[in-house]
């Protein structure tokens, strides 16, 4: 699973999983460039209900992330501790807005 987090393109995934991750990445990184082809890429592998779930979940995470960034929300000490002690939890430390801002400079 860690491979997916760090480089999903190189991970052994199904075509459906690749379509889902490509959609989630694009709607996260460049939402204004989304087209009907992107949605149809999901529909080729998923039912309408599943497609809706993917779009809603990816969008919801982006929405919540932007609110946290806008308010300067940081992880509390308990979550930072859990992230530090979890083998795959290192991504949690990247959630706080200040940490992302530092990595962009």
C-alpha positions in Angstrom: 0.0 0.0 0.0 2.9 2.4 0.7 3.9 2.1 -3.0 0.5 3.4 -4.0 0.9 6.4 -1.8 4.4 7.3 -3.0 4.0 6.4 -6.7 0.7 5.0 -7.8 1.7 5.0 -11.5 4.3 2.4 -10.7 2.2 0.3 -8.4 0.6 -3.0 -9.5 -3.0 -1.8 -9.9 -6.1 -2.7 -12.0 -7.1 -0.4 -14.8 -10.1 0.7 -12.7 -7.9 1.7 -9.8 -5.6 3.6 -12.2 -8.6 5.5 -13.6 -9.9 6.3 -10.1 -6.5 7.6 -9.0 -5.9 9.6 -12.2 -9.3 11.3 -11.7 -8.6 12.0 -8.0 -5.2 13.4 -8.9 -6.5 15.7 -11.6 -9.5 17.0 -9.7 -7.1 17.8 -6.8 -4.3 19.3 -8.8 -6.1 21.0 -11.7 -9.9 21.0 -11.2 -10.6 23.6 -13.8 -9.2 21.3 -16.5 -11.8 18.5 -15.8 -13.7 17.4 -18.9 -16.5 14.9 -19.7 -13.7 12.6 -20.9 -12.4 12.5 -17.3 -15.8 11.5 -16.0 -16.2 8.9 -18.8 -12.8 7.5 -17.8 -14.4 6.5 -14.5 -17.6 5.4 -16.1 -15.7 2.9 -18.2 -14.8 1.0 -15.1 -17.5 1.9 -12.5 -21.2 2.1 -12.2 -22.9 5.5 -12.0 -23.3 5.1 -8.3 -19.6 4.2 -7.9 -18.6 7.0 -10.1 -20.6 9.5 -8.1 -19.0 8.1 -4.9 -15.5 8.6 -6.3 -16.3 12.2 -7.4 -17.9 13.1 -4.1 -15.2 11.6 -1.9 -12.3 13.2 -3.9 -14.1 16.5 -3.9 -15.0 16.3 -0.2 -11.4 15.6 0.7 -10.3 18.6 -1.4 -12.9 20.8 0.1 -11.9 19.9 3.7 -8.2 20.3 2.8 -8.8 23.8 1.5 -10.7 24.8 4.6 -7.9 23.5 6.8 -5.4 25.3 4.6 -7.4 28.5 4.7 -7.7 28.4 8.4 -4.1 27.3 9.0 -5.2 24.2 10.8 -2.4 21.9 12.0 -2.6 18.4 13.4 -2.9 18.2 17.1 -0.1 16.6 19.1 -1.9 13.3 19.5 -2.4 12.9 15.7 1.3 13.9 15.1 2.3 11.2 17.6 0.2 8.6 15.9 1.6 9.6 12.5 5.1 9.3 13.7 4.6 5.8 15.1 2.6 4.4 12.2 4.6 2.7 9.4 2.3 4.2 6.7 1.2 7.2 8.7 3.9 9.6 7.6 1.5 11.2 5.2 -0.5 12.5 8.1 2.3 14.9 9.0 2.0 16.4 5.5 -1.6 17.4 6.0 -1.0 20.6 8.0 -1.1 23.7 5.8 2.3 25.1 7.0 4.1 21.9 6.2 2.6 21.9 2.6 3.5 25.5 2.2 7.1 24.8 3.2 7.4 22.0 0.6 6.2 24.3 -2.2 8.9 26.9 -1.6 
